[in-house]
Amino acid sequence: MVSADAAKQITVIGAGIIGVCSANYLLREGFDVEVIDPALPGSEAQCSYGNAGGICPGSCIPNAMPGLMKNIPKWLLDPEGPLFVRLSYLPQALPWLLRYLASARKERVVEIADAMRSLHRLTFDCYEPLVKEAGCEDLIARRGQLFVYEDPQGPEKSAFSLGLRRERGVNFQVLNKDELRQLEPALAPIYQRAVYLPDQGQAKNPGRLVASLAEHAARQGVRFIRARVEGFELGAHGPVAVLTDQGRRPVERVVLAAGAWSGALARKLGTDVPLDTERGYHVMVKGADVGLRIQTLSAERKFVASPMEEGLRLAGTVEIAGLEAPPNYARADILLRQGRQMFPQLHGGEVKRWMGHRPGTPDSIPVIDVSRRHPNVLFAFGHGHQGLIAGSVTGKLISELAAGRPTSIDLRPFRADRF
């Protein structure tokens, strides 16, 4: 752990939700903070921008679950399935995919669920001071979250995941068709059952949330540098400068929070973490008001419908194709078709398609750690689908690590050397 009397200057690489929350919490600890990213905070170039918006303290279900193997062939053969691997990228993705499959063992899933719950349960507590100071409390609503099933036996078939939630104290209610209609009448009659999690919430504009938190940090003295970090100049005890496309910048301490680009930068610092991009798509139907109040997830089709400031956002699917391949917006069109099945009244409105790079670890939990090789480097990346949920908590944890204080949760499950 870094001593509290160490240098107070710190450079955060990455201005997404993780980097911006880290900057705000480091500022609260008295650090002199700069943030380096080629993109504007909250802009479309960032993964945080396109998030479905869930802020869910009860999120504890890993992506890879027992029984995964039997579903993969069906998903891969289904053109509208939730998982797609580009064959040209398969040789590069295979080591990550094998680790992903290994994480679906029941005993490992239980450990991962514990770690996810420990991190996510504090999300509202850690966001509260940040959004209050930034004047954007209106962006976070606590209306709950719905998982809807077309199969009348859906909740029973999801008994294992519901058990994981129950064992970790997550509040939920199983609804029949009539109860679902009363709670969310906007949904199509194809849905027979639902699971309602009343303690979950949503950000109604994730991009504006990131931008607002960044603007507040800038007003308090955080410097935002538009540049792309390409490497490091190493000294006896770690990096003494970051090398960017805009030149060399001296550093005293570094937080690596560069999302899907963090893996390559971590390797340049001597730490090899299996990180790949779980490319996600969304469509925003601007101005659409289908009457939806609660963020709703299709349990079978694995997509999310979120009421947003601008309209209705339909998000989801995982595409394994790396950082360089161009977007395949047919994946976004699938979401639009599925959304129209969920909401028959969804017609018209300007449709905007988007693709972003989720930074995914094989076991669904991030790396939050101090580098074993360089004690002036902190890691904060790999949040995958849960970046918006864990952003505020990760920011606080990074500030605690940097200040040499005990952390709010046990960080052993999030070590960089766990793989």
N, C-alpha and C positions, 0 to 999 in steps of 0.2 A: 504494500500500500504506500502511496506517495505521502511524504510527511507534510504536515500542515504549513510548515515554514518554507516550503519550496516556492519557486518562482510563481508569481501571481499572474503572469501573462499566459494566455492559453489560446490556441488556434483550433477552431472547429472546422473540419472538412466536411461540408455538406450543409445545405440550408433547407432541407425538407423538414418534416415535423419533428424528427428526432434531433436534428442539428439545432433547430430554432428553439425547441424546448430546453435542450442542453445549454444553449447560450443564455437563455433567460435565467435558468437556475444557477449557472456559474456566476452570472452577474449578481444575483442575490447573495452569493457567497463572497462577493468582493473581488472577483477576478477581473482582470483586464482582458476583454474577449474580442477576438475577430473571427469572422465566419467567411470561409472561401467556398464559392460555388459558381459554376458558369451560368447558372440560371437564376432568375429572380425568385425569391421565396414566394411560394403559392402559385407559380406560373404553370402552364400546361406541360412544361418539360419535366416536371417533377412527379414522381409516383403519388405523393401526397395529394396532389390536385385531383386525381381521378378516383380517389377512394370512395367506396360506397357510403362512408360517413359513420359507420357504426362506432360507438364508444361504449364498450360492453364489459363491465367488470366481471360478468359471469362467463366470459369467453375462455374455455378450457378444453376445447375439443381439437386435437391435432388434425392436420390434413390427412395423414396416413393412419388409418384405423384397421383393426383386425378384419380380415375378409377382403382387404384391398385387392389382393391378387386376382380373385375371381371376377372383380368388376372391371379391371383394366382392359382386357380384350374387348368387352362390350363397349366401353367408353371410346376406345381408340377406333373401333369400327363404326361408331355412331357419328355422322357428320355434325350433329348438334350436341354431342356429348360434352361433358365439362372438362375433359383433359385431351390435349392434342400435342403430339410430339412430331416435329418436322424431322423426317428421316435423314436429311442431310446433316442435322445437328446431333443425331443419336449417338455417334461414337464419342463426342465430347460430353454429352449429358449422361452417359451410361454410369460412370462412377457415382455421380450424385443420385441417380435414380435407384441404384442398388442400395445405397445408404437410406434413401427414402423408404424403400420397401422394408428394410430391416427395422426401421423405426416403428413399423406397424405391429410389432409383437406386443401382445397384451400387457406384459409386465413393463415394457418400455413406455407404452401409451399411458399407463397409470402414472409413471414418473413425470412424463411430459405434461400431463394434465395438472399435476401438482404445481409444476413450475409456471405454467401459463396462468393458473388461478392466482398464484402468489404475486405475479407481476401485474395482472390486469385488475385485480380487486381494488387497487388504489387509484384507478384512472381519474375518477371524478375529484377525489381529494387533491390530487396533484394538479389537475387542470384549474381548480377553483381560484387559487391566487393569481395564476397567469392570466386567465380571461378577465378576471375582475380588474387587474391593473391595466390590461390592454383595452378595456372598454368594449369587449365583444362577447359578453355573457349571453347575449341573445342568440348566438350561433349554436349553442348546445341545448338540446331539448331532451327531457327524460320521459319519453312516452312508451318505453318498452320496445320489444322486438318480437316478431312472429316468425315461426317456422310452420309453413303450411304443407299439407299432404293431400295429394290426389287419391292415394291409397287409403281406404278406411282403416287398415291395420298399420298405417305408417308409424304412429307412436310406439306401438308394440314392437315393431321391427327395429326401432331405434332405441330399444331398451338399454343397450350397453352405454350409448352416449348420454342418455338421460340419467343413467346410474352414475356416470362420472360427474355430472353436474350436481346431482343430489348429494353425493358423498362429499362434495366440496362446498356445500352450503349455498348453492345457487338456487334462487327461488324461481319456480316455474309452475305453470298450470297447463294441464292437458284439456283441450277444448273439443267438444263435439261440433257438428256442423251448425247447429242453431246458435251455439255460443260464439262460434267464429263469426257468423253473420252479424250478430249483435255488436261484436267488438269492432269488426272491420267490414262494413257492408260493401265497400268498393270492389272487393275481390269477386272473381268469376265463380259461378256455382260448381265448378269442377273440383273445388277443394272440399274434402270431406272431414278432415280433422286438422288440428293445429296444436302447437306448443307455444305458449305465451310466456315470455320472460319480462315481467313488469319492471325490473330494476335496471334494464338496459337503456341506452340512449343513442343519440345521433347528432352529428354535426351537420347542419343543413347547408353548409358550403365549406368543404374542407380546404379548398384553395384560399378562400378569404380568411379562414382561421389561421393558416400558416402565415399569410401576409400580415394579418393584424398583429400576431405575436412577434413577427420580425420587425414591424414598424415600431412597436413598443420598445423592443430591445435597442433598436437604432436610436430612439429618442433618449434612452438611458446611457448611450455611449458605446454600444457594440458597433464595431466597424464591419460592414459587409463588403467583401471584395469579389468582383466579378472575374473569376479566373478558373481554369481547370487544373487541378493538381495532377501532375504526371509522374512525380517521383519525390525522392527525399535525398538530402545530403546528410549523411550520418556522421556523428562524432563518437567520442568514447562512450557516451552514456545514452545514445539514441539520436533521433533527428535534431539537427541544428538549423535546418532550413527545409522548406518545401519548394519543390521545383515546379513551376506552373507554366502554362502557355503564355503568361504575361511576365515571366521572369522569376527570379529567386526571391523568396521571402523568408527572412530569419524567423525561427520559432523557438520557444522555450519548452512548451508542452503542446501536445496534439491530442485532439479527440477525432477519431476516424468514424464519421457518421455519413458516409457517402453512398448509402443505399446499395443498389446492385453493383456499383463500381467499387465497393469496399474490398472485395475479395482480391482483386489484382493489386490494390494498394497495400493490403495487409501482407501479401507475399513479398512485396518489396521491403517490408519491415521484418521479414523473417518468420512470419506466421502464416501457415497454410490452413485456411478454413474452407470447407466445401460449401461454396455459395454459388447459386445460379439464379437467373432471373425467371420467376414464374410470371410470364407476361400476362397481364390482365387487360380486358377491354371494357369499355362502357359506351352506352349511348345515352345522350341527354336529349330528351324531348322537351325543348324549350317551350314554356308557357302552358304545358300540359297540366291539367288539374283533374285527375281521375277520382279525386276524393280520398285518396290514401292518406292516412294520418300516421301510421306506424310502419317503420321499416320492416319489410316482409321478405323472407327467404323461401324459395321453393326448395323443399327438402329433396325432392327427386331430381330436379333439373339443375340444381346447384347454381342458381343465380339470385341476385338481390334486387329488389325494387325499393328505391328510397325517394321520398318526397323531399325536394330540394328548393332552395330559393328560386332557382331559375326554371324549375319544372320537375319532371320525373326523370330520375337516373336509374338505368338498368345496367347492372354491373355483374361481372363474374367471369368464369371459365379460367383455365390455366393452359397456357401455350408454352411449351418448352422449345425454344428456338434461338436462345442466346441474345446477346446485346446488339448484334449487328444486322440481323435480318430485318427487312422492311415489314411494317405492319400488314397483317392479313385482315382487312376490315370485314371480310365475310364472317369472321368470328363475332364482330359487333352486330352485324345484321341478324345473326342467330338470336342474340339477346333481344332485339327488337321484336322478332316474331314471337318469341316466348313471352315477352311482355304483353303483347296484344292478346295472347291466350289468357294471361292473368287478368287483364283489364280489357274486356271487349269494347269498352267505351273509349279506348285510346286511339284516337284518329287525329290527323293533322298535326300541326306544330312543327317547328324547325327541328330537324334531327341532326345532332352533332356526334360524330364518332371519335373515339379516343383510345389510345393504347399506352400503357405504362409498364415499367419494369419493377415488379415486386422483388425485393431482395430476399430470396428464400434459402433457408438452411434445410437440410433433409429432415430434421426432427421438429420443425415448426416453431422453435424457440430461438431468440436472438443471441448474439454474443454481446455481453456486457461485462467488461473485464479490463484489467490492467495488463498490458503486454508483458510476458515473461522475459522477453529479450531486451526491451527498452522501457524502463520504468517511467519515462516521461510521455508514454503513449497510452491512451485509453481507447477501448473499442466499444462502439455502440452501433451495431448494424445487424442485419439479418432478420428483421421483424416480419417479413413476408406479408401475409394478409392482415396482420394486426398492428401495423405501424401507427395508425391514428389512435388505437386503444392504448398502446404502450408508450406513446410519445412523451406524455407528461411524466410518467413514472420513470422512464429511462433518463429523462433530463435531470430529475431529482437525484437518481442514483449516481449519475456521472458527476454531479456537483459534490456529492458525498465522498465518492472515491477521490476526486481531485483535492478535496479539503482534508483528506486523511481521517474522515469521521466514520463511525460505524454506519453501515448501509441499512436502509429501511427494510430490506428483505435479504434473505440468504442468497448470495450470488453464485454459489457453487454450481447450480445447474446450468448457468449461463457462461461457463468458462470457455475460452477459445480453444483449449486443448482437450475438450471432451470427446472429440470425434476419433 
